Amino acid sequence: MSRERGSTRRSRGTVTIEDVAHAAGVSAMTVSRVINGGKNVREATRVKVTEAVKQLNYAPNSAARSLAAGEPMHFGLLYANPSASYLSQFLIGALHAARHAGAHLTIEACESEDAGEQAEVARRFALSDVDGVILPPPLSESKPILQELANLRMPFVTVAMASPKPHSLNVRIDDRAAAEEITRYLLCLGHRNIGFIRGHPNHIASQDRAQGFADALKEAGMKVDDMAVEQGYFSYRSGIIATERLLKRAKRPTAIFASNDDMAAAAISVIHRHGMSVPQDISVVGFDDTMLATSVWPELTTVKQPIAAMAEAALDLLMADLRSRITKTQRKVNERVLTHALIIRESSGPPPLEKGSKRREKAASK
């Protein structure tokens, strides 16, 4: 027997759909039509129901009924990521996990940077047919979205939040340690003039990667102020602009560390356009190890962030959380920190030999 998700399910607190109907002076069926975007509702009625939903903080939840009846659970994934490569791998992981769990996955974009619009998208999503929400970066850091979901008591899991709120669910890698490792690798190759392209200034991962870069330099007795640093925004276009600026520096860097693969790929393109070679003239390294890393020439040295596995872990955490809420048992795990890896390919090598150096003279004599 099929069920109508939304017309009779209980809220996450004590508020029911009948309470909303009573407050708005309409039937529960009308409330259900409004929540699920039905068209046969007068605008005045829609406004009354919407106001009642907001005032009562009503949010439908079918998780308990789904588990009890052995029916598939419905999860939502809100996304807004400037890197198509990152997003595609994340979606692959989420879809694989949902299929494996026998769950349904609803995917929706939220690309506005306006706080009010983000909150409204989150509200509509929470009031739709979902039992929990997955938030990959950068939406995992959106205060309006996080607050709206918390107000509605909608279970959610964030991805790539370095410092999640207490008792919240999160999946991440150690971005700071990973950035420190790849910077140390460049230093071990002999580079002492490393250009750094920061990620989006509003993203926690950007700050952690910049800090890891600084940590490695400090360990080597160097300072970030002595390096060429340009601002990027995790997009390919921003990588082009940042690299052009780096190449115009009086002292051109011998290596560039871009905070993600999209910007690193852009750096390689710009270097080639200026008639130089990678890594013979300038080494380039990235971060993420997306499919783009092996699509460029030369293939990119980068940090492997297990993006698809992070999506799978996020859905697993969310399902475990829902089960603990329903069975009223204590949640065992709030956060999962996955392992990163340094992937060395052809885009990195020792710095070019300087004129007059003993190493250059020795190489020329061979």
Secondary structure, 3 states (H helix, E strand, C coil): CCCCCCCCCEECCCCEHHHHHHHHCCCHHHHHHHHCCCCCCCHHHHHHHHHHHHHHCCCECCHHHHHHHCCCCEEEEEECCCCHHHHHHHHHHHHHHHHHHCCEEEEEECCCCCHHHHHHHHHHHHCCCCCEEEECCCHHHCHHHHHHHHHCCCCEEEECCCCCCCCCEEEECCHHHHHHHHHHHHHHHCCCCEEEEECCCCCHHHHHHHHHHHHHHHHCCCCHHHCEEEECCCCHHHHHHHHHHHHCCCCCCCEEEECCHHHHHHHHHHHHHCCCCCCCCCEEECCECCHHHHCCCCCCEEEECCHHHHHHHHHHHHHHHHHHHHHCCCCCCCEEECCCEEECCCCCCCCCCCCCCHHHHHHHHC
